[in-house]
Amino acid sequence: MTSKRNIPTRRFIKPSFNFLIEKKRDGGEFSQEEIRYIIDSTLDGEMPRHQLAALAMAIYFSGMSAQETADLTEEMMLSGEVIDLSHIAKPKIDKYSTGGVGDKTSLVLVPLAMASGVVVPMMCGVEHDYIINTLEKLAAIPGFKSHHTNEQFASQLARIGGAIVAQTEDLAPADAKFYELRKDTGTIPSLPLITGSVLSRKLAEGSEGLVIDVKWGNGSFIKDLEQAKQLARSMTRVGRSMKRRCVALVTDMNQPLGDTVGTSLEVKEVIQLLKGQGPEDMKELVLKLGMEIVRLAGVAGSTLSAKQTVQRHLSDGSALEKFKDLVKAQGGDVSYIDHPEKFPAARHIRKLPAPKRGYVHTINAAMIARGVHLLGAGKEHPHDKIDHSVGVSEIKKVGTQVKQGEPLMMIHYNDEAKLEQALEYFKNAYRLAPKRPTPPPLIVERVA
């Protein structure tokens, strides 16, 4: 591990906080010294919260240049510990997603990359509202432990080549403070603040490169496609400026990804995918993101070679074995991976009937996420217990023809009162039409 920064600076006259707020409000550009001063003042509590909130809002409206964003990222990364993985010879590539409904690709890609000879140092932070995060899904496996020290994290990476753990508090602590402030001030969508937040955490964990999945649509906090493309460009540009290999895919989140939303239901889908089976949209995205990982790592030189590498490890069972290695290393009961029927089942399963004949025209993924959350698969409060048996499966996708009464999805639930709340969201999530729509492309753009 390396300790936080102790960077000598030339003589710097501290500006007033009002000056900094007004400078950004009026479209000015911060120097690196000013950004460092903002980060230091945030960490030690010198800048009052109301002024920090005003500064966040000024950044939200005025934006930041590429250089400012890179400086912000570096200063937030250096605000805490930076994990040194230089003793591990293999390439170290992580994957990050902006979060989406039913997105369980990380659970497939980490063992897939491990099987391909890539080390994956994955630390997970918080997700936006009602999105079930990767660690909540892994918690469905009895015994699985997600909290590691930085030393334990590095040791596991050296031993088996992969880890999926909770971010430690001493990594990029300035980002944690900024994130809480952004939630309270409505500035979560700020592109430079997202870029600085994600990259400061990912680079502090020891990654040499990063594959990013930027999701857009009604199931993402990024609703606008052009904004998603801008974020992908911002992240890859700043990543390169910090001498890290970086590539981003802009992908569709206007319907759930895969056939399930929940915790244990999604883990069971992951096991299918690691056997080369599972829903087509998940297989497509895993293939494309997996190819980017092995190419970025230098394991595969050409597109064809990358595709063959990914397909081989999914079909021959080696990726599944690496998933079991990871689960075992983090205390999980591997027998659940060998026998997915051991996962607890909900007491009741009922269909959501189509109200009329037609084609699935649109699906509001956020509404499905909210409904699943209300069933008990998410936490309303930090100390709530997640019900790992509930969720939805067999989700009909955009473009699918259905008859009246045919199930649009199957609902797994334990509590009738919670079901009644959730049903309103599920019913309103679907729009049917007499003509077949053109399903949106899953992968919209590649940015490298």
C-alpha angles and dihedrals in degrees: 000000000000122000127240119282126289099181119173111226133198116250106301123186108214112236122216116263089240089057091053093048092049092045092056093039088058093048099261124152122240121229119230089254091054092049090048089050091051092051093046091047090050093050097048094040093241093130109070114240094241091056092045088052090051090050092051090051091049089052090048092056101033100034126205133266122248090258093049091050092049091049091048091050093050095046092049091047091051093046090090142005121332114205114230112214096165090118089069109083098198120089113272113216127164131195126220131189126192085224135261144185111278093001106151097151094118091062089057100037098052095059090036090056091044090055088051093056097261123129112225116201101189121177116175127213131183125309128216121268119310095358110128105226129222095256092051088055093048089049087070086074106084113247097011110149120203101176114090133160115241088255093052089047093053092044093053091048091053091046104045106004101245146058136176109198142147116273111260120236094240093062114092094338090176089063091054090055092046092047093055089049092049090053091053096045103043093246098120092113094058105128098211091046091049090048093049092045097050099039096043090057097041095047092045090059092063104261118157092195141009136213110203129200108200109193125201133185142059092318094054134064085239104075098170122075095210090052090052090052091049091051091050090052092046093051096046092045093051092042091055092046087057089051096251125132108245138175131170136199121202107216137184121259100171090114133024116283114240127355100291143054119192136065113274090025089058093045089054089051089051090055089053091051092050087057090055093257133097135090120337098236091054092047091051094050094043090051094050096044091043090053090052092051096051092044093048089049092051091239091121124031104194135041091247093049091049092050092049092048093052095044093048095054092047094049100041096053096244094118090051090052090052089051089055090048090053094046091048093047089055096048099261125146104253092195088078089061092050092043110029090176086077091074109103115263124218116253092237136036122185134168128244099227122218107247092217144357117281147084126304099253102175138357124201100218093189091059091052089049091050092049093050089048090055091050087064103265091116138043123257088185130023094251096048117120117237118232102223095191099063131084140087132288141180091041113191110229134219110287096027116132116227136183123225109280094016112132117263086192141336118253119214111200145153104192123060093202092053090047092056090053093046095046092068090059094044093050093048093047094073129070118186126198135183094239126063111252124215107255112234118251112263094218113043104174143355118220120192 
